[in-house]
Amino acid sequence: MPNSCQTNNNHLPVKERLKTWDFWKPLLFIALGGLGGFLYYYYAGCASGTCGITSNPYASIAFGGLLGYFVVNRPCAC
Protein backbone atom coordinates (compact mmCIF):
# COMPACT_ATOMS: atom_id res chain seq x y z
CA MET A 1 0.00 0.00 0.00
CA PRO A 2 1.66 3.27 -1.07
CA ASN A 3 1.78 6.09 1.45
CA SER A 4 0.43 9.13 -0.39
CA CYS A 5 0.96 11.47 2.59
CA GLN A 6 4.72 11.58 2.22
CA THR A 7 6.30 14.49 0.41
CA ASN A 8 9.33 14.30 -1.82
CA ASN A 9 11.20 16.94 0.17
CA ASN A 10 13.16 14.47 2.28
CA HIS A 11 16.04 14.37 -0.18
CA LEU A 12 16.41 18.16 -0.40
CA PRO A 13 19.14 20.04 1.47
CA VAL A 14 18.01 22.06 4.46
CA LYS A 15 18.23 25.42 2.70
CA GLU A 16 16.07 24.18 -0.15
CA ARG A 17 13.59 22.49 2.18
CA LEU A 18 13.05 25.80 4.00
CA LYS A 19 11.81 27.30 0.74
CA THR A 20 9.04 24.76 0.19
CA TRP A 21 5.37 25.17 1.09
CA ASP A 22 5.35 21.75 2.77
CA PHE A 23 7.72 23.13 5.41
CA TRP A 24 5.89 26.39 6.08
CA LYS A 25 2.28 25.21 5.92
CA PRO A 26 2.24 23.37 9.30
CA LEU A 27 4.01 26.28 11.01
CA LEU A 28 1.50 28.74 9.58
CA PHE A 29 -1.47 26.68 10.72
CA ILE A 30 0.03 26.18 14.20
CA ALA A 31 0.45 29.96 14.51
CA LEU A 32 -3.09 30.60 13.24
CA GLY A 33 -4.48 27.97 15.61
CA GLY A 34 -2.59 29.52 18.51
CA LEU A 35 -3.94 32.93 17.62
CA GLY A 36 -7.44 31.48 17.42
CA GLY A 37 -6.96 29.82 20.81
CA PHE A 38 -5.86 33.10 22.35
CA LEU A 39 -8.78 34.98 20.83
CA TYR A 40 -11.15 32.35 22.18
CA TYR A 41 -9.57 32.75 25.63
CA TYR A 42 -9.80 36.53 25.43
CA TYR A 43 -13.38 36.84 24.22
CA ALA A 44 -15.11 33.69 25.48
CA GLY A 45 -12.75 32.39 28.17
CA CYS A 46 -13.82 31.14 31.56
CA ALA A 47 -13.45 33.87 34.16
CA SER A 48 -14.06 31.65 37.20
CA GLY A 49 -10.93 29.56 36.64
CA THR A 50 -12.72 26.22 36.71
CA CYS A 51 -12.41 25.55 32.98
CA GLY A 52 -9.28 23.60 32.17
CA ILE A 53 -8.40 25.05 28.80
CA THR A 54 -10.11 28.41 28.53
CA SER A 55 -9.15 29.76 31.96
CA ASN A 56 -5.44 29.72 31.10
CA PRO A 57 -4.15 31.66 28.05
CA TYR A 58 -1.17 29.33 27.59
CA ALA A 59 -3.39 26.26 27.52
CA SER A 60 -5.73 27.94 25.03
CA ILE A 61 -2.83 28.84 22.75
CA ALA A 62 -1.35 25.33 22.97
CA PHE A 63 -4.71 23.68 22.31
CA GLY A 64 -5.40 25.99 19.35
CA GLY A 65 -1.94 25.31 17.93
CA LEU A 66 -2.48 21.57 18.28
CA LEU A 67 -5.79 21.86 16.45
CA GLY A 68 -4.10 23.93 13.75
CA TYR A 69 -1.45 21.23 13.35
CA PHE A 70 -4.10 18.53 13.03
CA VAL A 71 -5.90 20.54 10.35
CA VAL A 72 -2.78 20.32 8.18
CA ASN A 73 -1.53 16.85 9.13
CA ARG A 74 -4.73 14.89 9.47
CA PRO A 75 -3.84 11.40 10.71
CA CYS A 76 -6.78 9.79 8.93
CA ALA A 77 -6.34 11.59 5.59
CA CYS A 78 -4.28 8.77 4.07
PyMOL Python script that loads the backbone (N, CA, C, O; Angstrom):
from pymol import cmd

cmd.read_pdbstr("""\
ATOM      1  N   MET A   1       0.849  -1.174   0.000  1.00  0.00           N
ATOM      2  CA  MET A   1       0.000   0.000   0.000  1.00  0.00           C
ATOM      3  C   MET A   1       0.893   1.234   0.000  1.00  0.00           C
ATOM      4  O   MET A   1       1.654   1.433   0.946  1.00  0.00           O
ATOM      5  N   PRO A   2       0.821   2.064  -1.028  1.00  0.00           N
ATOM      6  CA  PRO A   2       1.657   3.274  -1.066  1.00  0.00           C
ATOM      7  C   PRO A   2       1.160   4.315  -0.073  1.00  0.00           C
ATOM      8  O   PRO A   2      -0.039   4.457   0.165  1.00  0.00           O
ATOM      9  N   ASN A   3       2.104   5.025   0.489  1.00  0.00           N
ATOM     10  CA  ASN A   3       1.775   6.085   1.448  1.00  0.00           C
ATOM     11  C   ASN A   3       1.754   7.405   0.693  1.00  0.00           C
ATOM     12  O   ASN A   3       2.806   7.953   0.366  1.00  0.00           O
ATOM     13  N   SER A   4       0.564   7.915   0.416  1.00  0.00           N
ATOM     14  CA  SER A   4       0.430   9.131  -0.389  1.00  0.00           C
ATOM     15  C   SER A   4       0.609  10.399   0.432  1.00  0.00           C
ATOM     16  O   SER A   4       0.578  11.495  -0.129  1.00  0.00           O
ATOM     17  N   CYS A   5       0.795  10.282   1.749  1.00  0.00           N
ATOM     18  CA  CYS A   5       0.957  11.470   2.590  1.00  0.00           C
ATOM     19  C   CYS A   5       2.395  11.969   2.627  1.00  0.00           C
ATOM     20  O   CYS A   5       2.644  13.086   3.082  1.00  0.00           O
ATOM     21  N   GLN A   6       3.324  11.185   2.170  1.00  0.00           N
ATOM     22  CA  GLN A   6       4.720  11.581   2.221  1.00  0.00           C
ATOM     23  C   GLN A   6       5.032  12.559   1.098  1.00  0.00           C
ATOM     24  O   GLN A   6       4.539  12.428  -0.022  1.00  0.00           O
ATOM     25  N   THR A   7       5.860  13.539   1.424  1.00  0.00           N
ATOM     26  CA  THR A   7       6.297  14.491   0.407  1.00  0.00           C
ATOM     27  C   THR A   7       7.643  14.049  -0.132  1.00  0.00           C
ATOM     28  O   THR A   7       8.302  13.185   0.446  1.00  0.00           O
ATOM     29  N   ASN A   8       8.042  14.638  -1.226  1.00  0.00           N
ATOM     30  CA  ASN A   8       9.326  14.304  -1.821  1.00  0.00           C
ATOM     31  C   ASN A   8      10.413  15.273  -1.401  1.00  0.00           C
ATOM     32  O   ASN A   8      11.424  15.397  -2.091  1.00  0.00           O
ATOM     33  N   ASN A   9      10.230  15.959  -0.291  1.00  0.00           N
ATOM     34  CA  ASN A   9      11.203  16.944   0.167  1.00  0.00           C
ATOM     35  C   ASN A   9      12.259  16.348   1.075  1.00  0.00           C
ATOM     36  O   ASN A   9      13.137  17.079   1.534  1.00  0.00           O
ATOM     37  N   ASN A  10      12.216  15.071   1.353  1.00  0.00           N
ATOM     38  CA  ASN A  10      13.164  14.472   2.277  1.00  0.00           C
ATOM     39  C   ASN A  10      14.574  14.437   1.715  1.00  0.00           C
ATOM     40  O   ASN A  10      15.540  14.415   2.479  1.00  0.00           O
ATOM     41  N   HIS A  11      14.710  14.431   0.420  1.00  0.00           N
ATOM     42  CA  HIS A  11      16.040  14.366  -0.184  1.00  0.00           C
ATOM     43  C   HIS A  11      16.653  15.745  -0.423  1.00  0.00           C
ATOM     44  O   HIS A  11      17.808  15.835  -0.837  1.00  0.00           O
ATOM     45  N   LEU A  12      15.911  16.809  -0.172  1.00  0.00           N
ATOM     46  CA  LEU A  12      16.409  18.157  -0.405  1.00  0.00           C
ATOM     47  C   LEU A  12      17.346  18.596   0.717  1.00  0.00           C
ATOM     48  O   LEU A  12      17.181  18.169   1.860  1.00  0.00           O
ATOM     49  N   PRO A  13      18.324  19.441   0.407  1.00  0.00           N
ATOM     50  CA  PRO A  13      19.140  20.040   1.466  1.00  0.00           C
ATOM     51  C   PRO A  13      18.284  20.962   2.331  1.00  0.00           C
ATOM     52  O   PRO A  13      17.190  21.365   1.936  1.00  0.00           O
ATOM     53  N   VAL A  14      18.790  21.284   3.498  1.00  0.00           N
ATOM     54  CA  VAL A  14      18.008  22.059   4.464  1.00  0.00           C
ATOM     55  C   VAL A  14      17.627  23.421   3.908  1.00  0.00           C
ATOM     56  O   VAL A  14      16.492  23.860   4.092  1.00  0.00           O
ATOM     57  N   LYS A  15      18.536  24.091   3.243  1.00  0.00           N
ATOM     58  CA  LYS A  15      18.231  25.424   2.703  1.00  0.00           C
ATOM     59  C   LYS A  15      17.138  25.362   1.646  1.00  0.00           C
ATOM     60  O   LYS A  15      16.318  26.276   1.554  1.00  0.00           O
ATOM     61  N   GLU A  16      17.114  24.315   0.859  1.00  0.00           N
ATOM     62  CA  GLU A  16      16.068  24.177  -0.152  1.00  0.00           C
ATOM     63  C   GLU A  16      14.744  23.757   0.476  1.00  0.00           C
ATOM     64  O   GLU A  16      13.678  24.170   0.019  1.00  0.00           O
ATOM     65  N   ARG A  17      14.808  22.938   1.518  1.00  0.00           N
ATOM     66  CA  ARG A  17      13.590  22.493   2.184  1.00  0.00           C
ATOM     67  C   ARG A  17      12.885  23.652   2.872  1.00  0.00           C
ATOM     68  O   ARG A  17      11.657  23.662   2.964  1.00  0.00           O
ATOM     69  N   LEU A  18      13.652  24.635   3.360  1.00  0.00           N
ATOM     70  CA  LEU A  18      13.046  25.798   4.003  1.00  0.00           C
ATOM     71  C   LEU A  18      12.255  26.664   3.028  1.00  0.00           C
ATOM     72  O   LEU A  18      11.427  27.473   3.447  1.00  0.00           O
ATOM     73  N   LYS A  19      12.500  26.503   1.761  1.00  0.00           N
ATOM     74  CA  LYS A  19      11.806  27.301   0.744  1.00  0.00           C
ATOM     75  C   LYS A  19      10.511  26.654   0.253  1.00  0.00           C
ATOM     76  O   LYS A  19       9.784  27.258  -0.536  1.00  0.00           O
ATOM     77  N   THR A  20      10.216  25.453   0.700  1.00  0.00           N
ATOM     78  CA  THR A  20       9.040  24.757   0.191  1.00  0.00           C
ATOM     79  C   THR A  20       7.806  25.064   1.034  1.00  0.00           C
ATOM     80  O   THR A  20       7.914  25.402   2.213  1.00  0.00           O
ATOM     81  N   TRP A  21       6.639  24.944   0.419  1.00  0.00           N
ATOM     82  CA  TRP A  21       5.371  25.175   1.092  1.00  0.00           C
ATOM     83  C   TRP A  21       5.086  24.073   2.113  1.00  0.00           C
ATOM     84  O   TRP A  21       4.428  24.316   3.124  1.00  0.00           O
ATOM     85  N   ASP A  22       5.583  22.861   1.848  1.00  0.00           N
ATOM     86  CA  ASP A  22       5.354  21.750   2.774  1.00  0.00           C
ATOM     87  C   ASP A  22       6.034  21.979   4.111  1.00  0.00           C
ATOM     88  O   ASP A  22       5.608  21.407   5.114  1.00  0.00           O
ATOM     89  N   PHE A  23       7.067  22.788   4.158  1.00  0.00           N
ATOM     90  CA  PHE A  23       7.724  23.126   5.410  1.00  0.00           C
ATOM     91  C   PHE A  23       6.960  24.217   6.160  1.00  0.00           C
ATOM     92  O   PHE A  23       6.797  24.134   7.377  1.00  0.00           O
ATOM     93  N   TRP A  24       6.497  25.228   5.447  1.00  0.00           N
ATOM     94  CA  TRP A  24       5.887  26.395   6.083  1.00  0.00           C
ATOM     95  C   TRP A  24       4.417  26.222   6.419  1.00  0.00           C
ATOM     96  O   TRP A  24       3.916  26.879   7.332  1.00  0.00           O
ATOM     97  N   LYS A  25       3.714  25.354   5.703  1.00  0.00           N
ATOM     98  CA  LYS A  25       2.276  25.206   5.925  1.00  0.00           C
ATOM     99  C   LYS A  25       1.934  24.752   7.343  1.00  0.00           C
ATOM    100  O   LYS A  25       1.047  25.356   7.947  1.00  0.00           O
ATOM    101  N   PRO A  26       2.576  23.726   7.919  1.00  0.00           N
ATOM    102  CA  PRO A  26       2.245  23.371   9.303  1.00  0.00           C
ATOM    103  C   PRO A  26       2.557  24.487  10.295  1.00  0.00           C
ATOM    104  O   PRO A  26       1.796  24.702  11.238  1.00  0.00           O
ATOM    105  N   LEU A  27       3.660  25.196  10.097  1.00  0.00           N
ATOM    106  CA  LEU A  27       4.009  26.282  11.009  1.00  0.00           C
ATOM    107  C   LEU A  27       2.990  27.414  10.935  1.00  0.00           C
ATOM    108  O   LEU A  27       2.650  28.014  11.956  1.00  0.00           O
ATOM    109  N   LEU A  28       2.510  27.704   9.749  1.00  0.00           N
ATOM    110  CA  LEU A  28       1.499  28.743   9.581  1.00  0.00           C
ATOM    111  C   LEU A  28       0.200  28.355  10.275  1.00  0.00           C
ATOM    112  O   LEU A  28      -0.415  29.179  10.952  1.00  0.00           O
ATOM    113  N   PHE A  29      -0.219  27.100  10.108  1.00  0.00           N
ATOM    114  CA  PHE A  29      -1.473  26.680  10.724  1.00  0.00           C
ATOM    115  C   PHE A  29      -1.353  26.547  12.236  1.00  0.00           C
ATOM    116  O   PHE A  29      -2.337  26.757  12.945  1.00  0.00           O
ATOM    117  N   ILE A  30      -0.174  26.205  12.749  1.00  0.00           N
ATOM    118  CA  ILE A  30       0.032  26.179  14.197  1.00  0.00           C
ATOM    119  C   ILE A  30      -0.082  27.597  14.749  1.00  0.00           C
ATOM    120  O   ILE A  30      -0.709  27.814  15.785  1.00  0.00           O
ATOM    121  N   ALA A  31       0.529  28.568  14.052  1.00  0.00           N
ATOM    122  CA  ALA A  31       0.451  29.964  14.505  1.00  0.00           C
ATOM    123  C   ALA A  31      -0.982  30.485  14.435  1.00  0.00           C
ATOM    124  O   ALA A  31      -1.440  31.165  15.354  1.00  0.00           O
ATOM    125  N   LEU A  32      -1.689  30.170  13.356  1.00  0.00           N
ATOM    126  CA  LEU A  32      -3.086  30.602  13.243  1.00  0.00           C
ATOM    127  C   LEU A  32      -3.963  29.928  14.292  1.00  0.00           C
ATOM    128  O   LEU A  32      -4.857  30.565  14.848  1.00  0.00           O
ATOM    129  N   GLY A  33      -3.723  28.657  14.568  1.00  0.00           N
ATOM    130  CA  GLY A  33      -4.480  27.972  15.606  1.00  0.00           C
ATOM    131  C   GLY A  33      -4.192  28.545  16.982  1.00  0.00           C
ATOM    132  O   GLY A  33      -5.100  28.677  17.802  1.00  0.00           O
ATOM    133  N   GLY A  34      -2.927  28.888  17.243  1.00  0.00           N
ATOM    134  CA  GLY A  34      -2.586  29.517  18.514  1.00  0.00           C
ATOM    135  C   GLY A  34      -3.237  30.875  18.665  1.00  0.00           C
ATOM    136  O   GLY A  34      -3.712  31.227  19.746  1.00  0.00           O
ATOM    137  N   LEU A  35      -3.261  31.636  17.591  1.00  0.00           N
ATOM    138  CA  LEU A  35      -3.943  32.928  17.618  1.00  0.00           C
ATOM    139  C   LEU A  35      -5.433  32.746  17.858  1.00  0.00           C
ATOM    140  O   LEU A  35      -6.036  33.490  18.631  1.00  0.00           O
ATOM    141  N   GLY A  36      -6.024  31.765  17.201  1.00  0.00           N
ATOM    142  CA  GLY A  36      -7.439  31.484  17.425  1.00  0.00           C
ATOM    143  C   GLY A  36      -7.710  31.041  18.850  1.00  0.00           C
ATOM    144  O   GLY A  36      -8.722  31.420  19.439  1.00  0.00           O
ATOM    145  N   GLY A  37      -6.809  30.239  19.412  1.00  0.00           N
ATOM    146  CA  GLY A  37      -6.960  29.819  20.806  1.00  0.00           C
ATOM    147  C   GLY A  37      -6.876  30.993  21.759  1.00  0.00           C
ATOM    148  O   GLY A  37      -7.635  31.064  22.726  1.00  0.00           O
ATOM    149  N   PHE A  38      -5.957  31.920  21.495  1.00  0.00           N
ATOM    150  CA  PHE A  38      -5.859  33.098  22.352  1.00  0.00           C
ATOM    151  C   PHE A  38      -7.090  33.984  22.230  1.00  0.00           C
ATOM    152  O   PHE A  38      -7.592  34.491  23.233  1.00  0.00           O
ATOM    153  N   LEU A  39      -7.576  34.172  21.011  1.00  0.00           N
ATOM    154  CA  LEU A  39      -8.776  34.985  20.826  1.00  0.00           C
ATOM    155  C   LEU A  39      -9.987  34.345  21.504  1.00  0.00           C
ATOM    156  O   LEU A  39     -10.844  35.043  22.046  1.00  0.00           O
ATOM    157  N   TYR A  40     -10.051  33.026  21.472  1.00  0.00           N
ATOM    158  CA  TYR A  40     -11.146  32.348  22.176  1.00  0.00           C
ATOM    159  C   TYR A  40     -11.013  32.561  23.680  1.00  0.00           C
ATOM    160  O   TYR A  40     -12.013  32.791  24.360  1.00  0.00           O
ATOM    161  N   TYR A  41      -9.795  32.486  24.206  1.00  0.00           N
ATOM    162  CA  TYR A  41      -9.567  32.747  25.630  1.00  0.00           C
ATOM    163  C   TYR A  41      -9.961  34.176  25.980  1.00  0.00           C
ATOM    164  O   TYR A  41     -10.595  34.415  27.008  1.00  0.00           O
ATOM    165  N   TYR A  42      -9.587  35.121  25.130  1.00  0.00           N
ATOM    166  CA  TYR A  42      -9.799  36.533  25.426  1.00  0.00           C
ATOM    167  C   TYR A  42     -11.278  36.908  25.393  1.00  0.00           C
ATOM    168  O   TYR A  42     -11.761  37.625  26.270  1.00  0.00           O
ATOM    169  N   TYR A  43     -11.995  36.421  24.381  1.00  0.00           N
ATOM    170  CA  TYR A  43     -13.383  36.839  24.216  1.00  0.00           C
ATOM    171  C   TYR A  43     -14.405  35.909  24.869  1.00  0.00           C
ATOM    172  O   TYR A  43     -15.463  36.372  25.294  1.00  0.00           O
ATOM    173  N   ALA A  44     -14.117  34.626  24.957  1.00  0.00           N
ATOM    174  CA  ALA A  44     -15.108  33.689  25.483  1.00  0.00           C
ATOM    175  C   ALA A  44     -14.548  32.835  26.607  1.00  0.00           C
ATOM    176  O   ALA A  44     -15.165  31.839  26.983  1.00  0.00           O
ATOM    177  N   GLY A  45     -13.402  33.196  27.148  1.00  0.00           N
ATOM    178  CA  GLY A  45     -12.754  32.391  28.168  1.00  0.00           C
ATOM    179  C   GLY A  45     -13.544  32.307  29.456  1.00  0.00           C
ATOM    180  O   GLY A  45     -14.488  33.066  29.678  1.00  0.00           O
ATOM    181  N   CYS A  46     -13.151  31.389  30.285  1.00  0.00           N
ATOM    182  CA  CYS A  46     -13.819  31.140  31.559  1.00  0.00           C
ATOM    183  C   CYS A  46     -13.195  32.034  32.621  1.00  0.00           C
ATOM    184  O   CYS A  46     -12.008  31.904  32.921  1.00  0.00           O
ATOM    185  N   ALA A  47     -13.964  32.920  33.179  1.00  0.00           N
ATOM    186  CA  ALA A  47     -13.449  33.872  34.162  1.00  0.00           C
ATOM    187  C   ALA A  47     -13.332  33.266  35.554  1.00  0.00           C
ATOM    188  O   ALA A  47     -12.561  33.769  36.372  1.00  0.00           O
ATOM    189  N   SER A  48     -14.071  32.202  35.846  1.00  0.00           N
ATOM    190  CA  SER A  48     -14.061  31.647  37.197  1.00  0.00           C
ATOM    191  C   SER A  48     -12.816  30.807  37.479  1.00  0.00           C
ATOM    192  O   SER A  48     -12.486  30.569  38.641  1.00  0.00           O
ATOM    193  N   GLY A  49     -12.130  30.360  36.446  1.00  0.00           N
ATOM    194  CA  GLY A  49     -10.930  29.559  36.637  1.00  0.00           C
ATOM    195  C   GLY A  49     -11.189  28.072  36.745  1.00  0.00           C
ATOM    196  O   GLY A  49     -10.250  27.308  36.967  1.00  0.00           O
ATOM    197  N   THR A  50     -12.414  27.637  36.598  1.00  0.00           N
ATOM    198  CA  THR A  50     -12.723  26.220  36.712  1.00  0.00           C
ATOM    199  C   THR A  50     -12.608  25.471  35.390  1.00  0.00           C
ATOM    200  O   THR A  50     -12.575  24.241  35.379  1.00  0.00           O
ATOM    201  N   CYS A  51     -12.547  26.187  34.292  1.00  0.00           N
ATOM    202  CA  CYS A  51     -12.410  25.551  32.984  1.00  0.00           C
ATOM    203  C   CYS A  51     -10.938  25.226  32.746  1.00  0.00           C
ATOM    204  O   CYS A  51     -10.072  26.074  32.962  1.00  0.00           O
ATOM    205  N   GLY A  52     -10.658  24.031  32.311  1.00  0.00           N
ATOM    206  CA  GLY A  52      -9.278  23.597  32.168  1.00  0.00           C
ATOM    207  C   GLY A  52      -8.515  24.298  31.067  1.00  0.00           C
ATOM    208  O   GLY A  52      -7.355  24.662  31.259  1.00  0.00           O
ATOM    209  N   ILE A  53      -9.125  24.491  29.944  1.00  0.00           N
ATOM    210  CA  ILE A  53      -8.402  25.052  28.799  1.00  0.00           C
ATOM    211  C   ILE A  53      -8.619  26.552  28.689  1.00  0.00           C
ATOM    212  O   ILE A  53      -7.659  27.295  28.481  1.00  0.00           O
ATOM    213  N   THR A  54      -9.828  27.004  28.820  1.00  0.00           N
ATOM    214  CA  THR A  54     -10.113  28.407  28.528  1.00  0.00           C
ATOM    215  C   THR A  54      -9.834  29.354  29.681  1.00  0.00           C
ATOM    216  O   THR A  54      -9.942  30.568  29.503  1.00  0.00           O
ATOM    217  N   SER A  55      -9.477  28.848  30.860  1.00  0.00           N
ATOM    218  CA  SER A  55      -9.152  29.757  31.959  1.00  0.00           C
ATOM    219  C   SER A  55      -7.677  30.147  31.955  1.00  0.00           C
ATOM    220  O   SER A  55      -7.283  31.065  32.675  1.00  0.00           O
ATOM    221  N   ASN A  56      -6.864  29.473  31.162  1.00  0.00           N
ATOM    222  CA  ASN A  56      -5.437  29.725  31.096  1.00  0.00           C
ATOM    223  C   ASN A  56      -5.072  30.111  29.659  1.00  0.00           C
ATOM    224  O   ASN A  56      -5.355  29.341  28.741  1.00  0.00           O
ATOM    225  N   PRO A  57      -4.456  31.271  29.433  1.00  0.00           N
ATOM    226  CA  PRO A  57      -4.147  31.657  28.051  1.00  0.00           C
ATOM    227  C   PRO A  57      -3.120  30.736  27.395  1.00  0.00           C
ATOM    228  O   PRO A  57      -3.183  30.505  26.187  1.00  0.00           O
ATOM    229  N   TYR A  58      -2.186  30.214  28.165  1.00  0.00           N
ATOM    230  CA  TYR A  58      -1.170  29.325  27.588  1.00  0.00           C
ATOM    231  C   TYR A  58      -1.784  28.003  27.139  1.00  0.00           C
ATOM    232  O   TYR A  58      -1.410  27.464  26.097  1.00  0.00           O
ATOM    233  N   ALA A  59      -2.706  27.491  27.909  1.00  0.00           N
ATOM    234  CA  ALA A  59      -3.386  26.258  27.519  1.00  0.00           C
ATOM    235  C   ALA A  59      -4.260  26.487  26.291  1.00  0.00           C
ATOM    236  O   ALA A  59      -4.351  25.618  25.424  1.00  0.00           O
ATOM    237  N   SER A  60      -4.895  27.638  26.213  1.00  0.00           N
ATOM    238  CA  SER A  60      -5.732  27.943  25.033  1.00  0.00           C
ATOM    239  C   SER A  60      -4.878  28.061  23.784  1.00  0.00           C
ATOM    240  O   SER A  60      -5.266  27.575  22.722  1.00  0.00           O
ATOM    241  N   ILE A  61      -3.722  28.697  23.896  1.00  0.00           N
ATOM    242  CA  ILE A  61      -2.828  28.843  22.747  1.00  0.00           C
ATOM    243  C   ILE A  61      -2.287  27.481  22.323  1.00  0.00           C
ATOM    244  O   ILE A  61      -2.236  27.178  21.131  1.00  0.00           O
ATOM    245  N   ALA A  62      -1.885  26.660  23.291  1.00  0.00           N
ATOM    246  CA  ALA A  62      -1.354  25.335  22.968  1.00  0.00           C
ATOM    247  C   ALA A  62      -2.421  24.448  22.334  1.00  0.00           C
ATOM    248  O   ALA A  62      -2.144  23.734  21.370  1.00  0.00           O
ATOM    249  N   PHE A  63      -3.626  24.491  22.866  1.00  0.00           N
ATOM    250  CA  PHE A  63      -4.712  23.684  22.313  1.00  0.00           C
ATOM    251  C   PHE A  63      -5.070  24.153  20.899  1.00  0.00           C
ATOM    252  O   PHE A  63      -5.296  23.332  20.010  1.00  0.00           O
ATOM    253  N   GLY A  64      -5.121  25.460  20.696  1.00  0.00           N
ATOM    254  CA  GLY A  64      -5.396  25.985  19.354  1.00  0.00           C
ATOM    255  C   GLY A  64      -4.291  25.632  18.369  1.00  0.00           C
ATOM    256  O   GLY A  64      -4.572  25.296  17.218  1.00  0.00           O
ATOM    257  N   GLY A  65      -3.047  25.702  18.803  1.00  0.00           N
ATOM    258  CA  GLY A  65      -1.937  25.310  17.933  1.00  0.00           C
ATOM    259  C   GLY A  65      -1.972  23.837  17.584  1.00  0.00           C
ATOM    260  O   GLY A  65      -1.660  23.454  16.457  1.00  0.00           O
ATOM    261  N   LEU A  66      -2.352  23.005  18.550  1.00  0.00           N
ATOM    262  CA  LEU A  66      -2.484  21.575  18.283  1.00  0.00           C
ATOM    263  C   LEU A  66      -3.601  21.308  17.278  1.00  0.00           C
ATOM    264  O   LEU A  66      -3.451  20.476  16.384  1.00  0.00           O
ATOM    265  N   LEU A  67      -4.711  22.008  17.425  1.00  0.00           N
ATOM    266  CA  LEU A  67      -5.793  21.857  16.447  1.00  0.00           C
ATOM    267  C   LEU A  67      -5.374  22.349  15.067  1.00  0.00           C
ATOM    268  O   LEU A  67      -5.735  21.751  14.053  1.00  0.00           O
ATOM    269  N   GLY A  68      -4.604  23.449  15.030  1.00  0.00           N
ATOM    270  CA  GLY A  68      -4.096  23.933  13.750  1.00  0.00           C
ATOM    271  C   GLY A  68      -3.156  22.936  13.095  1.00  0.00           C
ATOM    272  O   GLY A  68      -3.162  22.790  11.872  1.00  0.00           O
ATOM    273  N   TYR A  69      -2.350  22.251  13.893  1.00  0.00           N
ATOM    274  CA  TYR A  69      -1.454  21.226  13.347  1.00  0.00           C
ATOM    275  C   TYR A  69      -2.252  20.053  12.789  1.00  0.00           C
ATOM    276  O   TYR A  69      -1.918  19.518  11.731  1.00  0.00           O
ATOM    277  N   PHE A  70      -3.302  19.655  13.497  1.00  0.00           N
ATOM    278  CA  PHE A  70      -4.098  18.533  13.025  1.00  0.00           C
ATOM    279  C   PHE A  70      -4.947  18.880  11.811  1.00  0.00           C
ATOM    280  O   PHE A  70      -5.366  17.981  11.083  1.00  0.00           O
ATOM    281  N   VAL A  71      -5.208  20.144  11.578  1.00  0.00           N
ATOM    282  CA  VAL A  71      -5.899  20.538  10.346  1.00  0.00           C
ATOM    283  C   VAL A  71      -5.012  20.251   9.140  1.00  0.00           C
ATOM    284  O   VAL A  71      -5.485  19.787   8.102  1.00  0.00           O
ATOM    285  N   VAL A  72      -3.717  20.534   9.292  1.00  0.00           N
ATOM    286  CA  VAL A  72      -2.778  20.322   8.178  1.00  0.00           C
ATOM    287  C   VAL A  72      -2.381  18.862   8.048  1.00  0.00           C
ATOM    288  O   VAL A  72      -2.417  18.308   6.949  1.00  0.00           O
ATOM    289  N   ASN A  73      -2.007  18.236   9.143  1.00  0.00           N
ATOM    290  CA  ASN A  73      -1.535  16.846   9.127  1.00  0.00           C
ATOM    291  C   ASN A  73      -2.575  15.941   9.738  1.00  0.00           C
ATOM    292  O   ASN A  73      -2.408  15.431  10.845  1.00  0.00           O
ATOM    293  N   ARG A  74      -3.653  15.749   8.998  1.00  0.00           N
ATOM    294  CA  ARG A  74      -4.734  14.888   9.471  1.00  0.00           C
ATOM    295  C   ARG A  74      -4.250  13.436   9.499  1.00  0.00           C
ATOM    296  O   ARG A  74      -3.810  12.915   8.474  1.00  0.00           O
ATOM    297  N   PRO A  75      -4.327  12.781  10.654  1.00  0.00           N
ATOM    298  CA  PRO A  75      -3.836  11.398  10.714  1.00  0.00           C
ATOM    299  C   PRO A  75      -4.678  10.425   9.906  1.00  0.00           C
ATOM    300  O   PRO A  75      -4.166   9.382   9.499  1.00  0.00           O
ATOM    301  N   CYS A  76      -5.919  10.716   9.662  1.00  0.00           N
ATOM    302  CA  CYS A  76      -6.781   9.794   8.925  1.00  0.00           C
ATOM    303  C   CYS A  76      -6.934  10.169   7.462  1.00  0.00           C
ATOM    304  O   CYS A  76      -7.754   9.569   6.767  1.00  0.00           O
ATOM    305  N   ALA A  77      -6.182  11.133   6.972  1.00  0.00           N
ATOM    306  CA  ALA A  77      -6.338  11.586   5.586  1.00  0.00           C
ATOM    307  C   ALA A  77      -5.806  10.563   4.588  1.00  0.00           C
ATOM    308  O   ALA A  77      -6.261  10.519   3.445  1.00  0.00           O
ATOM    309  N   CYS A  78      -4.863   9.755   5.004  1.00  0.00           N
ATOM    310  CA  CYS A  78      -4.276   8.771   4.075  1.00  0.00           C
ATOM    311  C   CYS A  78      -5.172   7.587   4.033  1.00  0.00           C
ATOM    312  O   CYS A  78      -4.890   6.624   3.319  1.00  0.00           O
TER     313      CYS A  78
END
""", "prot")
cmd.dss("prot")
cmd.show_as("cartoon", "prot")
cmd.util.cbc("prot")
cmd.orient("prot")
